[in-house]
Amino acid sequence: MSSHNRILYWFRNDLRLHDNPAFSAACTEAAEVLPVYVFDPRQFRELPVPGIKKTGIFRTKFLIECVADLRASLRLRGADLIIRVGDPACILADLAEDIDATAVYASKEVTSEETDVESALSKRLKPLNIDIELLWTSTLYHIRDLPFGIIKLPDVFTHFRNQLEKHVQVRELDPTPDQVRMPAGVEAGDLPTLSQFGFPTDYQPDTRAAISFKGGETVALDRLHHYLWASDLIRTYKETRNGMLGEAYSSKFSPWLAHGCLSPRLIYHEVKRYEAERLRNDSTYWLIFELIWRDFFRFVALRFGPRLFKPSGIKHDLKRRWQRDTDLFRRWAGGETGIPFIDANMRELNATGFMSNRGRQNVASFLVSDLGIDWTWGAAYFESMLIDYDPCSNWGNWNYIAGVGNDPRGNGEKARYFNVYSQATRYDEQGAYVRHWLPELANVPAEKIHLLSQLSPQQQIDYGVTLGQTYPLPLVNPAKWLKE
């Protein structure tokens, strides 16, 4: 890389100033840097099936907060964030030309929609004689440090993890710029509102949410400090991470990681410092283990490209047939399946944009294996609803559950099958989670709540539930889970 007079810096899913190798490089290598964020309307369009928006209200709100926080941080450093709405390739090329930039710097993405935008921008910059530099910013382990080429990426996570832990060091953090010098005379632009993307402006978060997520690097760093240093919650992470209720059972870092407000390397180095100063145990290791899983999905996405998003998956399994029953799908999506554990999880997602890891695996398995519905519909629904949506992890996990991903257990319908009844009685033994999200079941005792369809007419009267009226009849017969 050479030195530049002026660089346009395009912020994407790296909405932070700490440990941002791409932004740090731009600030080091140029006399002036123009920081830009572009909201792309295509990300908020309606999808053909099954009547959902590509990005729903929860993530849109979170994203706007992330961008607002980034703007505030840049203003503290003597700069600003230029905000635009439109086609990033056109807007960025025009801005770069207007300010006489010699280069555009940005973080490198790996999934098809994002790389298509990179290509479109590159094509527009070429005739203007403006360079484009895409730098790797998103993973714990740097892509250049991998002990194998991406084409030789291990199919099994354990092999991937063992090689990295044995041969690769996590890099040190990149410095946070103190001052950012930017060219004058570019109009800053307004932060868009929810209504600009077709959402109601009077949105109020649901008070039953496990945690109130607010976007931005500032809140992300607070959460990291709280989870490790202020509360010591990390010391029991491995035991509690499969919890369902409250803010303390898991780190909840994922929304900030997905938007790049929190660097995985910072989490890693803070955990290492915590181990040195306070305590090292299975739980501290397990948080890093989960970051390595996140890396794995990103490298899988890089290796397999568009296959990640096709029904045949990265296995390219053309034999599997999926149903496209919109009615069944809507009942799953709306939390109306008549299986309380599934419905409670879906209603939490619909009310808050969040769901526990345990919940995600169960509702995905139910959609795919119990209802036989096209898994890509489920993945698209999660993409719309989840605050912490990340294309690699979301679509990678759905590939895995649908049996078309890289699962060491091999092929077959039952590759990642979850027995919903045994999961429910194990992870929500007392039914507290189900009652939290399905208040119509408030009076059903713990030993009956996960097998509602077996209630006698008298029990239904006693517990104030009318199956088929106040709560739906089950879409599948839960008795099959008792046999297993």
C-alpha positions in Angstrom: 0.0 0.0 0.0 1.2 3.4 -0.9 0.6 6.8 0.8 -2.4 8.7 -0.4 -3.3 12.3 -0.3 -7.0 11.6 0.3 -8.9 8.4 1.0 -12.7 7.9 1.0 -13.4 5.4 3.8 -16.6 3.3 3.3 -18.0 2.0 6.6 -19.9 -1.3 6.2 -20.3 -4.0 8.9 -17.3 -2.5 10.7 -19.1 0.2 12.7 -16.3 0.9 15.2 -13.1 2.9 15.6 -11.3 0.5 18.0 -9.3 -2.4 16.4 -10.5 -1.5 12.8 -7.5 -2.4 10.6 -9.1 -0.9 7.5 -10.0 2.4 9.0 -6.7 2.5 10.9 -4.8 2.0 7.6 -6.7 4.8 5.9 -6.0 7.2 8.7 -2.3 6.3 8.7 -1.8 6.4 5.0 -3.7 9.5 3.9 -3.4 13.2 4.8 -7.3 13.3 4.8 -10.0 10.7 5.2 -13.7 11.1 4.3 -15.7 8.6 6.4 -19.0 7.5 4.6 -21.9 5.3 5.4 -24.5 4.4 2.8 -27.9 2.9 3.6 -28.8 0.7 0.7 -32.6 0.6 0.1 -32.3 -2.9 -1.4 -31.6 -4.1 2.1 -35.1 -3.1 3.2 -37.1 -4.4 0.2 -40.0 -6.8 0.5 -39.0 -10.4 -0.3 -41.1 -12.4 -2.8 -41.6 -15.3 -0.3 -43.0 -15.4 2.2 -44.1 -11.8 2.5 -41.3 -10.5 4.7 -39.0 -7.5 4.6 -35.3 -8.3 4.0 -34.4 -6.3 7.1 -37.0 -5.9 9.8 -37.6 -3.2 12.3 -35.4 -4.5 15.1 -32.2 -4.6 13.1 -33.1 -1.4 11.2 -33.4 0.5 14.5 -30.2 -1.1 15.8 -28.3 -0.2 12.6 -29.5 3.4 12.8 -28.2 3.6 16.4 -24.9 2.1 15.4 -24.4 4.7 12.7 -25.4 7.5 15.0 -22.9 6.4 17.6 -20.2 6.1 15.0 -20.9 9.7 13.9 -20.7 10.9 17.5 -17.3 9.2 17.9 -15.9 10.7 14.7 -17.1 14.1 15.8 -15.2 13.8 19.1 -12.1 13.2 16.9 -12.6 16.4 14.8 -14.3 14.7 11.8 -17.9 13.6 10.9 -19.6 10.7 9.2 -21.1 11.4 5.8 -24.5 9.7 5.6 -26.3 8.9 2.3 -29.2 6.7 1.2 -29.0 4.9 -2.2 -26.9 2.7 -4.3 -23.5 2.5 -2.6 -21.5 2.0 -5.8 -22.9 5.1 -7.5 -22.8 7.3 -4.4 -19.3 6.3 -3.3 -17.8 6.7 -6.8 -19.4 10.2 -7.2 -18.1 11.3 -3.7 -14.6 9.9 -4.4 -14.5 11.8 -7.6 -15.8 15.0 -6.0 -13.1 15.1 -3.3 -10.3 14.0 -5.6 -9.7 10.8 -3.6 -6.8 8.6 -4.8 -8.4 5.5 -3.2 -11.5 4.1 -1.5 -10.8 1.9 1.5 -13.3 -0.5 3.1 -13.6 -3.8 5.0 -13.7 -7.0 2.9 -16.9 -9.0 2.9 -17.4 -12.6 1.7 -21.1 -13.2 0.9 -22.5 -12.7 -2.6 -24.7 -9.5 -2.2 -21.8 -7.7 -0.4 -19.2 -8.8 -2.9 -21.5 -7.8 -5.8 -21.5 -4.2 -4.4 -17.7 -4.3 -4.1 -17.4 -5.4 -7.8 -19.9 -2.7 -8.9 -17.9 0.0 -7.0 -14.6 -1.3 -8.4 -16.0 -1.0 -12.0 -17.1 2.6 -11.4 -13.7 3.6 -9.9 -11.6 2.1 -12.6 -12.2 4.7 -15.3 -11.8 7.4 -12.6 -8.3 6.0 -11.9 -9.2 5.6 -8.2 -7.9 2.5 -6.3 -10.0 0.3 -4.1 -8.5 -1.4 -1.1 -10.6 -4.0 0.7 -9.0 -5.1 4.1 -9.9 -8.0 6.3 -11.5 -6.8 9.5 -14.1 -9.3 10.7 -12.6 -12.4 12.2 -10.7 -13.4 15.3 -8.0 -15.1 13.2 -6.7 -13.2 10.2 -7.3 -14.8 6.8 -3.6 -14.4 5.9 -2.6 -16.4 9.0 -4.6 -19.5 8.2 -2.4 -22.6 8.1 -4.2 -23.8 4.9 -5.6 -22.2 1.7 -9.3 -21.5 1.8 -9.9 -24.3 -0.8 -8.4 -26.7 1.8 -10.6 -25.4 4.6 -11.5 -28.4 6.9 -15.1 -29.6 6.5 -15.3 -30.3 10.2 -15.2 -27.5 12.8 -13.1 -29.5 15.3 -10.3 -30.0 12.7 -10.4 -26.3 11.8 -10.2 -25.3 15.5 -7.4 -27.7 16.4 -5.2 -26.4 13.5 -5.8 -22.8 14.4 -5.2 -23.2 18.1 -2.0 -25.2 17.4 -0.5 -23.0 14.7 -1.9 -19.5 14.7 -1.6 -16.5 17.1 -4.4 -14.0 17.3 -3.0 -10.7 16.1 -2.6 -7.6 18.4 -5.2 -4.8 18.3 -4.9 -2.0 15.7 -4.7 1.4 17.4 -7.8 3.6 17.6 -7.2 6.9 15.8 -7.1 10.0 18.1 -7.7 12.5 15.4 -9.3 12.1 12.0 -8.6 14.8 9.4 -11.2 15.1 6.7 -11.7 17.2 3.6 -14.0 20.2 4.1 -17.1 21.1 2.2 -18.9 17.8 2.0 -22.5 17.9 3.3 -22.8 15.5 6.2 -26.3 14.3 5.4 -29.1 13.3 7.9 -29.5 10.1 9.7 -32.5 8.3 8.2 -35.5 7.5 10.4 -37.4 4.3 10.7 -40.3 5.7 8.6 -37.9 6.3 5.7 -37.7 2.5 5.4 -41.4 1.9 5.8 -41.6 1.2 9.5 -43.9 2.8 12.1 -42.3 5.7 13.9 -44.0 5.1 17.2 -42.2 1.7 17.7 -41.8 0.8 21.4 -39.6 -2.1 22.5 -41.4 -5.0 24.3 -40.8 -4.9 28.0 -40.6 -8.7 28.2 -37.2 -8.7 26.3 -34.3 -10.4 27.9 -32.1 -7.4 27.3 -32.6 -4.0 25.7 -30.2 -3.9 22.8 -29.0 -0.5 21.7 -26.7 -0.2 18.7 -23.2 1.3 18.6 -19.6 0.8 19.7 -20.1 2.8 23.0 -22.8 0.4 24.3 -20.8 -2.6 22.9 -17.7 -1.7 25.0 -19.9 -1.2 28.0 -21.5 -4.6 27.6 -18.0 -6.2 27.3 -16.8 -4.5 30.4 -20.0 -5.4 32.3 -20.0 -9.1 31.3 -16.3 -9.7 32.2 -15.1 -7.2 34.7 -18.2 -5.6 36.5 -20.3 -8.8 37.0 -17.9 -11.7 36.5 -20.7 -13.4 34.5 -18.1 -14.9 32.2 -16.9 -17.3 34.9 -20.1 -19.4 34.5 -20.7 -18.9 30.8 -20.3 -22.6 29.9 -22.9 -23.6 32.5 -25.5 -20.9 31.7 -25.1 -20.3 27.9 -28.0 -22.6 27.1 -30.3 -20.5 29.2 -33.5 -19.0 27.9 -34.5 -16.1 30.2 -32.8 -12.9 31.3 -29.7 -10.9 30.2 -27.1 -12.8 32.2 -27.2 -16.4 30.8 -25.1 -15.6 27.7 -22.7 -12.8 26.6 -25.3 -11.2 24.2 -22.3 -9.8 22.2 -23.7 -11.1 18.9 -25.7 -8.0 17.7 -22.6 -5.8 18.2 -20.3 -8.4 16.6 -22.6 -8.7 13.6 -22.5 -4.9 12.9 -18.8 -4.7 13.7 -19.3 -2.5 16.7 -17.2 -4.9 18.7 -14.0 -6.5 17.5 -13.6 -10.3 18.1 -9.9 -9.7 18.8 -10.8 -7.2 21.5 -13.0 -9.8 23.2 -10.2 -12.4 22.9 -7.6 -10.1 24.4 -9.9 -9.0 27.2 -10.7 -12.6 28.0 -7.0 -13.4 28.1 -6.4 -10.5 30.5 -9.3 -11.7 32.6 -7.7 -15.2 32.7 -4.4 -13.7 33.8 -5.9 -11.3 36.4 -8.9 -13.2 37.8 -9.7 -16.7 36.7 -9.2 -19.1 33.9 -11.7 -22.0 33.5 -13.8 -23.9 30.9 -16.1 -20.9 30.7 -13.5 -18.3 29.7 -12.2 -20.7 27.1 -15.8 -21.4 25.8 -16.4 -17.8 25.0 -13.3 -17.9 22.7 -14.5 -21.3 21.3 -17.7 -19.6 20.2 -15.7 -16.8 18.4 -13.8 -19.6 16.6 -17.2 -21.0 15.4 -18.0 -17.6 14.1 -14.7 -17.5 12.2 -15.4 -21.0 10.8 -18.8 -19.9 9.3 -17.2 -16.9 7.7 -14.5 -19.0 6.0 -17.1 -21.5 5.0 -19.0 -18.7 3.3 -15.9 -17.5 1.5 -15.1 -21.0 0.3 -18.6 -22.0 -0.9 -19.9 -18.6 -2.1 -23.5 -18.5 -3.4 -24.1 -22.2 -2.6 -24.6 -21.2 1.0 -28.0 -19.6 0.0 -29.4 -22.3 -2.3 -31.8 -25.0 -1.0 -29.2 -27.7 -2.0 -26.7 -26.0 0.4 -23.0 -26.2 0.4 -23.3 -30.0 0.0 -25.0 -29.3 -3.3 -27.5 -32.0 -2.3 -30.1 -31.9 -5.1 -31.9 -35.0 -3.9 -33.5 -33.4 -0.9 -37.0 -32.0 -1.6 -38.6 -29.3 0.5 -42.2 -28.3 0.8 -43.3 -24.7 0.1 -46.5 -24.6 2.2 -47.1 -20.9 3.0 -49.8 -21.7 5.6 -47.6 -24.1 7.6 -44.7 -21.6 7.3 -46.8 -18.7 8.6 -48.0 -20.7 11.6 -44.3 -21.5 12.4 -43.3 -17.9 11.9 -46.2 -16.5 14.0 -45.6 -18.9 16.9 -48.9 -20.7 16.3 -47.6 -24.3 15.9 -49.4 -25.6 19.0 -46.0 -26.8 20.4 -45.4 -24.4 23.3 -41.6 -24.5 23.3 -41.4 -23.7 19.6 -44.2 -21.0 19.9 -42.6 -19.3 22.9 -39.3 -19.0 21.0 -40.9 -17.6 17.8 -42.9 -15.1 19.8 -39.8 -13.9 21.6 -38.2 -13.4 18.2 -41.2 -11.6 16.8 -41.5 -9.3 19.9 -37.8 -8.5 20.4 -35.6 -9.6 17.4 -33.7 -11.9 19.6 -33.7 -15.6 20.5 -31.4 -17.9 22.5 -29.0 -20.2 20.7 -30.9 -23.2 22.1 -34.2 -21.8 20.8 -32.8 -21.2 17.3 -31.6 -24.8 16.9 -35.0 -26.1 18.1 -37.2 -23.9 15.9 -35.0 -24.5 12.9 -35.0 -28.3 13.4 -38.8 -28.2 13.8 -39.4 -26.2 10.6 -37.0 -28.5 8.6 -37.4 -31.9 10.0 -40.9 -31.9 11.6 -42.7 -29.7 9.0 -40.5 -30.4 6.0 -40.6 -26.8 4.9 -37.9 -25.3 2.7 -35.1 -24.2 5.1 -34.2 -21.2 3.0 -37.6 -19.7 4.1 -36.6 -20.1 7.7 -33.2 -18.6 7.1 -34.8 -15.6 5.3 -37.2 -15.1 8.2 -34.3 -15.1 10.7 -32.5 -12.6 8.4 -35.5 -10.3 8.5 -36.1 -10.6 12.3 -32.8 -11.0 14.1 -31.0 -8.0 15.5 -27.7 -10.1 15.4 -28.2 -11.3 11.8 -24.9 -12.1 10.2 -25.1 -13.8 6.7 -22.3 -16.3 7.3 -23.5 -17.5 10.8 -27.2 -17.5 10.0 -27.1 -19.3 6.6 -24.2 -21.5 7.8 -26.2 -22.7 10.8 -29.3 -23.3 8.7 -27.3 -25.3 6.2 -26.1 -27.4 9.2 -29.6 -28.0 10.7 -31.1 -28.8 7.2 -28.4 -31.5 6.7 -27.0 -29.7 3.6 -24.0 -28.1 5.4 -20.8 -29.4 6.8 -21.9 -31.7 9.6 -19.5 -34.4 10.8 -22.4 -36.7 11.5 -22.9 -37.1 7.8 -25.9 -37.0 5.5 -29.4 -37.8 6.1 -32.6 -36.3 7.4 -31.7 -36.8 11.0 -28.3 -35.2 10.8 -29.2 -32.4 13.2 -32.6 -33.4 14.5 -33.8 -32.0 17.9 -36.4 -33.9 19.9 -38.4 -30.8 20.9 -40.0 -32.4 23.9 -36.8 -33.6 25.5 -35.2 -30.3 24.8 -38.1 -28.4 26.3 -38.1 -30.5 29.5 -34.3 -30.1 29.8 -34.0 -26.4 29.1 -37.3 -25.2 30.4 -38.1 -27.8 33.1 -40.4 -25.6 35.1 -42.1 -24.0 32.0 -41.1 -20.5 33.1 -39.8 -19.5 29.6 -43.0 -20.8 27.9 -45.2 -19.0 30.4 -43.2 -15.8 29.9 -44.0 -15.7 26.2 -47.3 -17.5 26.1 -49.3 -15.9 28.9 -52.4 -17.8 27.8 -50.7 -20.9 29.4 -50.0 -19.1 32.7 -52.0 -21.6 34.8 -50.7 -24.8 33.3 -48.5 -26.7 35.7 -44.8 -27.5 34.8 -45.4 -31.3 34.2 -48.2 -30.6 31.7 -47.0 -27.5 29.9 -44.8 -29.2 27.3 -47.5 -31.8 26.4 -50.6 -29.7 26.2 -52.3 -31.8 23.6 -52.7 -34.5 26.2 -54.9 -32.3 28.5 -58.3 -33.8 29.2 -61.4 -31.5 28.7 -61.6 -31.1 32.5 -57.9 -30.2 32.8 -58.4 -27.6 30.1 -61.2 -26.0 32.2 -59.0 -26.2 35.3 -56.0 -24.5 33.6 -58.1 -21.9 31.6 -56.9 -23.3 28.2 -59.2 -24.3 25.3 -57.1 -26.2 22.8 -58.0 -25.1 19.2 -59.3 -21.8 20.6 -57.2 -20.0 23.2 -54.2 -22.0 22.1 -53.7 -23.8 18.8 -53.9 -27.6 18.3 -50.4 -29.0 17.5 -49.3 -29.2 13.9 -47.5 -32.5 14.6 -48.3 -35.1 17.2 -45.9 -34.6 20.1 -46.3 -38.3 21.1 -43.5 -39.1 18.6 -41.0 -37.4 20.8 -42.0 -39.5 23.8 -41.2 -42.7 21.9 -37.6 -41.7 21.0 
